[in-house]
């Protein structure tokens, strides 16, 4: 049996390996040579398996929730805790170490017996319950943007969450291209702005958000906005937007995630300045 057959993060039972012609000596040699890792008695994983998947398997569970989503690039709030799903009836003594957050609710999708990760549908449903509401919406937007789920999957996902969380569906928008962008959109809606997403302007291109038709908000991260060339591009876009009578505001991901009060203050301040007609207020009016 090739250990690549089921993927690097799958389980290999000794009995299945034996059926494929592996002897006990073959299995022991594979562990000794670092081809296989023994995760618990009679159960193995490929040596290249994800560390978190190995920890989940060693605790008789599957990687789930934000831990599962982070590894495939879905936006989640930073969490150093390992999220693991366990089947009903798993002995607590077997999971006493390693798993920080335990999930016991029955899964929406029945996983393959050898997989060490819950289905993305279940991971999203778990993340909706585990995170603050705004972060949960950003996670759903991100999964939609990455095409790991689609609009039809939302029916199944929201049927599997608590009633108090189902109201979040009305705020989901898969056009958002980043988690911080979703968070700023939700802040703007809370403040009473009318919000347009991913609007295109001639000579500028697409912008993240347009608020009340005059304030362009761009959500910047070091990944795409570091270096002088990137900064020159951003400045030229701002100049082009100003020529159209539009104000532009750049907020950095770090503030959006960890200091949202700064974003709230900036949006309130620039709107109040425009309404009062302060000399520094940009706009068309």
Beta strands, then each sheet from edge to edge (+ up, - down):
strand 1: 11-13
strand 2: 36-40
strand 3: 43-46
strand 4: 62-63
strand 5: 83-85
strand 6: 101-103
strand 7: 195-201
strand 8: 205-211
strand 9: 215-220
strand 10: 247-252
sheet 1: 1+ 3- 2+
sheet 2: 4+ 5- 6-
sheet 3: 7+ 8- 9+ 10+
end
